[in-house]
Amino acid sequence: MPATTELSPPGLQWRHVSPKYLRVRLIGAVITTLVWAVVVSVPLVLHLLGTWEGSAPWWLWLPAGVVLVWGGVNLFLVPRRVRAIGYAEAPTELWLRKGLFFRTVTVVPYGRMQYVDIKTGPVLNAFGLASVTLHTASASTDAVLPGLPREEADRLREQLTERGEEHMVGL
């Protein structure tokens, strides 16, 4: 993955999400692919069970094939997508980056943060991970940093809250 140095100032120390987050994303991608494959295969299954008479036309196989190919491509790209997620703590703002083909770099000034959430679900919790969400006054600038180890998420929440309070005093 090429560096996003052209999108950020020099000297930022970029950190990555936990390698365990790759497994979480792979599990999600496999489940999503299987669910879609089952949904689009209903007409084919009904035909093979004899509900619909005659031989199975070729186009009944097409949706399931497309979903499986799409899912395979998605599974292939998941490791690179996870490696592209990162964050950097600057003196006055937090930088977040994501994206493989369409890169996004978000800068959240500490003084603009209203509150910081830590969220975890059953799969993230099973791997000891959490997601940190930064809320600002504008809904479009809320930033999510997924796949952090729980200890790092707690540290980051405390650090961001502390810095936010320091920088908000001047507003």
C-alpha atoms as one frame of an Amber mdcrd trajectory, in Angstrom:
protein
   0.000   0.000   0.000   1.472   3.353  -0.955   1.831   5.800   1.898  -0.621
   8.657   2.241   2.138  11.153   2.984   0.784  13.431   0.284  -2.430  13.697
   2.324  -0.857  14.349   5.711   1.935  16.489   7.135   5.369  14.932   7.504
   6.359  13.515  10.846   3.070  11.903  11.845   3.506   8.554  13.571   0.801
   6.356  11.988  -0.533   3.447  14.020  -2.484   0.520  12.652  -5.427  -1.426
  13.996  -4.922  -4.811  15.618  -4.021  -7.746  13.350  -6.904  -9.602  15.029
  -9.282  -7.209  13.271  -8.453  -9.009  10.018 -10.166 -12.143  11.353 -13.217
 -10.115  12.374 -13.528  -8.634   8.880 -12.973 -12.032   7.237 -15.709 -13.597
   9.365 -18.063 -10.768   8.426 -17.230 -11.091   4.723 -17.773 -14.864   4.724
 -21.111 -14.551   6.529 -22.275 -11.784   4.184 -21.278 -13.781   1.095 -23.033
 -16.911   2.342 -26.228 -15.046   3.236 -26.385 -13.392  -0.184 -25.604 -16.684
  -1.926 -28.497 -18.358  -0.089 -30.897 -15.505  -0.854 -30.153 -15.384  -4.580
 -30.191 -19.197  -4.828 -33.795 -19.591  -3.628 -35.222 -19.877  -7.170 -32.565
 -22.444  -8.086 -33.211 -24.494  -4.944 -36.965 -24.395  -5.533 -36.383 -25.590
  -9.084 -34.037 -28.391  -8.002 -36.551 -29.534  -5.363 -39.140 -29.959  -8.091
 -41.370 -27.019  -7.204 -40.752 -25.634 -10.686 -41.021 -28.156 -13.546 -38.524
 -28.694 -16.364 -34.737 -28.488 -16.449 -32.897 -25.689 -14.680 -32.143 -22.857
 -17.084 -28.571 -21.587 -17.032 -29.566 -18.153 -15.754 -30.769 -19.632 -12.439
 -27.124 -20.455 -11.682 -25.894 -16.986 -12.624 -26.868 -14.956  -9.495 -25.243
 -17.433  -7.108 -22.106 -17.514  -9.255 -21.885 -13.739  -9.345 -22.313 -13.506
  -5.569 -19.624 -16.141  -4.949 -17.150 -14.451  -7.318 -17.875 -11.050  -5.764
 -17.427 -12.561  -2.293 -14.128 -14.118  -3.327 -12.815 -10.793  -4.595 -13.974
  -9.141  -1.373 -12.199 -11.798   0.734  -9.054 -11.255  -1.313  -9.138  -7.482
  -0.654 -10.016  -7.586   3.077  -6.389  -7.930   4.304  -5.283  -4.881   2.335
  -8.315  -2.891   3.459  -7.523  -3.647   7.108  -3.866  -2.670   6.654  -5.012
   0.652   5.167  -6.796   1.673   8.392  -4.666   3.830  10.642  -4.557   6.780
  12.987  -2.067   9.339  14.191  -2.171  11.583  17.242  -0.938  15.088  16.438
  -0.557  17.852  19.041  -3.909  19.503  18.192  -5.863  16.896  16.227  -6.398
  13.210  15.535  -5.778  11.955  11.996  -7.650   8.908  10.676  -7.094   7.177
   7.356  -8.811   4.360   5.532  -9.450   3.101   2.044  -7.623   1.024  -0.472
  -8.627   2.527  -3.813 -10.488   5.588  -2.575  -8.469   6.882   0.329  -9.947
   9.042   3.021  -7.975  11.046   5.542 -10.066  12.665   8.273  -8.700  15.238
  10.691 -10.629  15.778  13.926  -9.439  18.745  16.034  -9.416  17.847  19.718
 -11.316  21.021  20.601 -14.224  20.058  18.305 -14.880  16.655  19.873 -18.026
  16.461  21.960 -17.604  12.935  23.252 -15.847   9.647  22.506 -17.611   6.257
  22.432 -16.178   2.785  22.703 -18.315   0.121  21.080 -17.926  -3.614  20.909
 -20.120  -6.400  19.615 -20.023 -10.156  20.085 -17.405 -10.802  17.395 -15.174
  -7.857  18.332 -15.509  -8.790  21.997 -14.494 -12.407  21.271 -11.195 -11.099
  19.887 -10.685  -8.514  22.654 -11.250  -5.587  20.284 -13.337  -2.423  20.293
 -14.231   0.486  18.018 -13.676   4.094  19.011 -16.149   6.678  17.674 -15.381
  10.394  17.863 -18.481  12.580  17.900 -18.364  16.207  16.839 -21.066  18.833
  16.419 -21.386  17.920  12.746 -22.799  14.466  12.061 -20.804  14.226   8.838
 -17.484  14.466  10.683 -18.060  11.690  13.205 -15.092   9.381  12.806 -14.858
   5.681  13.601 -11.657   3.819  14.341 -12.451   0.081  14.346 -10.436  -2.902
  15.507  -8.363  -1.498  18.348  -7.295  -3.703  21.245  -9.555  -2.958  24.199
  -6.703  -1.502  26.277  -5.658   0.807  23.430  -9.280   1.896  22.910  -9.575
   2.767  26.610  -6.255   4.645  26.538  -7.241   6.523  23.394 -10.636   7.490
  24.829  -9.014   8.891  27.974  -6.302  10.658  25.985  -8.769  12.185  23.523
 -11.137  13.287  26.278  -8.258  14.920  28.148  -6.936  16.684  25.051 -10.442
  17.713  24.028 -11.012  19.394  27.387  -7.645  21.184  27.154  -8.306  22.505
  23.645 -11.943  23.418  24.232 -11.075  25.909  26.942 -10.053  28.492  24.321
 -13.309  28.223  22.337
